[in-house]
Amino acid sequence: MARRLLGHRLSTDFGGTTAVVIEEVEAYGGADDPASHAYRGRTVRNTSMFGPAGTLYVYRSYGIHWCANVVTGSEGTGEAVLIRGGRVVEGMELVRSRRGRRDHLTDGPGKLTQALGISGDHDGTSVLAGPVRLEVGPAPDLAPVLRTPRIGISREAERPWRFVVAGGREPLCPR
C-alpha cells in the first residue's frame, strides 16, 4: 500500500489551500514490526493508528515535529504509512510562510506537516472526508520508484519499506 500512495495528492485548507504530491513514504507493519508505534499494542498516543484504513495518525516526533501517517490496514491492526516528503503543487506562498523559508519546504515528514498546517488536532480524522484530504493522483509509472531500507529509526531499519520517486525531490525554489 505504501508504494500506491506515491503520486497521490495530500491537501489542506487552513487559511488557504495547500497541497503536495506525495513522493516519499515509509510503511510500518503493526504488531509484527518493532519499529511501529503499534508494536506494543494500543495506547492513548497511538489509538488512531488502530482505526479504519483512511484514518490520519498524527504524532509528535522527539517532542518537536508533527508527523502524519495514513492508516492502511484493517481496523485494529495498527498498520500505517508515514508521509515522508512531497512536492508542493498548490499554495506555495502559504507553504513558504509556514516554513519561514524558500527551500527544503517538504523534504521530510516534519517539514511536510508544518508546510501543510497539519497538527495533532488532525489526529484521528479521515483523509477521505476530513480536513486533511488524500486525493487520487496518477501513479508515478513514468519515473522509477526506489525501494530502500527505512531511515531515521533504530529497530528494523533494514526492512525495504521506504519508497521514493526517483528524481522527485523538491526542487530548490528561487530566492
C-alpha positions in Angstrom: 0.0 0.0 0.0 2.9 2.4 0.7 4.1 2.4 -2.9 0.5 3.0 -4.1 0.3 6.3 -2.2 3.1 7.8 -4.3 1.7 10.3 -6.8 -1.4 11.0 -4.8 -2.2 14.5 -3.6 -2.4 15.5 0.1 -4.1 18.8 0.6 -5.4 21.1 3.4 -7.4 24.3 3.5 -6.3 26.0 6.7 -6.2 29.8 6.0 -5.7 28.9 2.3 -5.3 25.8 0.2 -2.0 23.9 0.2 -1.2 20.6 -1.5 1.7 18.3 -2.2 2.1 15.3 -4.5 3.4 12.5 -2.3 6.9 11.5 -3.4 8.3 9.7 -0.4 6.7 7.3 2.1 7.6 4.6 4.6 5.5 1.7 5.8 5.0 0.4 9.4 3.6 -3.0 9.9 1.8 -3.0 13.3 2.2 -5.8 15.9 5.0 -7.7 14.0 7.1 -4.6 13.3 9.3 -3.5 16.3 9.7 0.0 14.7 6.0 0.6 14.6 4.1 2.6 17.2 1.6 -0.2 17.2 4.2 -2.9 18.1 3.3 -3.0 21.8 -0.5 -2.5 21.3 -3.0 0.3 21.5 -2.2 3.3 23.8 -3.7 6.7 24.2 -1.0 8.1 21.9 -1.5 5.6 19.0 -5.2 4.9 19.2 -6.0 6.4 15.8 -3.4 4.1 14.2 -5.7 1.2 15.0 -8.6 2.9 13.2 -10.0 2.0 9.8 -8.0 2.5 6.7 -8.0 6.1 5.7 -7.6 7.4 9.2 -4.9 10.1 9.8 -2.5 9.2 12.5 -0.5 12.3 13.7 2.1 12.2 16.4 4.9 14.3 17.7 8.4 13.2 16.8 11.0 14.0 19.5 8.5 16.4 21.1 9.2 18.8 18.3 7.7 17.9 14.8 4.3 16.6 13.9 4.4 13.6 11.6 1.4 12.4 9.5 0.6 8.8 8.6 -2.3 7.2 6.7 -3.7 4.1 8.3 -3.7 1.4 5.7 -4.5 -1.9 7.5 -7.9 -3.2 8.6 -9.3 -1.7 11.7 -7.5 -3.0 14.8 -4.2 -3.9 13.1 -2.2 -0.7 13.6 -0.6 -0.6 10.1 0.2 2.8 8.6 2.3 4.7 6.1 4.3 7.7 7.1 4.2 10.5 4.6 7.9 11.5 4.4 8.0 14.0 1.6 6.3 15.6 -1.4 6.3 18.3 -4.0 4.3 21.4 -3.4 1.7 21.8 -6.2 -0.6 24.4 -4.6 -0.3 27.3 -2.1 3.5 27.8 -2.5 3.4 31.3 -0.8 1.5 29.9 2.2 3.8 27.0 2.5 6.8 29.3 2.4 5.2 31.5 5.1 4.5 28.5 7.4 8.0 27.2 6.9 9.7 30.6 7.2 12.0 29.8 4.2 12.0 29.3 0.4 13.7 25.9 0.1 13.6 22.5 1.7 9.9 23.0 2.3 8.6 19.5 2.3 11.6 17.1 2.1 11.0 15.5 5.5 7.9 14.4 7.5 8.1 17.2 10.0 8.6 19.8 7.3 5.7 18.5 5.2 3.2 18.7 8.1 4.4 22.2 9.0 4.1 23.2 5.4 0.5 21.9 5.1 -0.5 23.1 8.6 -1.1 19.6 10.0 -1.0 19.2 13.7 -2.1 16.9 16.5 -5.6 18.4 16.2 -6.0 16.4 13.0 -5.1 13.1 14.6 -7.9 10.5 14.1 -9.6 12.4 11.2 -10.4 10.8 7.9 -8.2 11.6 4.9 -11.3 10.8 2.7 -13.7 13.3 4.4 -11.7 15.2 7.0 -9.7 18.5 6.9 -6.6 16.8 5.5 -7.5 15.2 2.2 -5.9 12.4 0.2 -6.9 12.7 -3.4 -6.1 10.1 -6.0 -3.3 11.0 -8.3 -1.5 9.3 -11.1 0.9 6.6 -10.1 4.5 7.6 -10.9 4.8 4.9 -13.6 7.0 7.1 -15.8 9.5 7.7 -13.0 11.4 4.9 -11.4 10.5 4.3 -7.8 13.3 3.4 -5.4 12.7 0.9 -2.7 15.1 1.3 0.2 15.5 0.4 3.9 13.6 2.7 6.3 15.5 5.7 7.7 15.5 7.6 11.0 14.7 4.6 13.1 16.8 2.3 15.3 14.9 -1.0 15.0 14.1 -3.0 11.9 15.5 -0.2 9.7 16.7 -2.8 7.2 13.2 -3.6 6.0 12.9 -2.2 2.5 9.7 -0.4 3.2 10.6 3.1 2.2 9.5 4.2 -1.3 10.8 7.3 -3.1 10.0 8.7 -6.6 13.5 8.8 -8.2 14.4 12.4 -9.1 11.3 13.6 -7.4 12.9 15.6 -4.6 11.6 19.1 -4.1 13.5 21.5 -6.4 15.2 24.4 -4.8 13.0 27.4 -5.1 14.5 30.7 -6.3 15.1 33.2 -3.6 
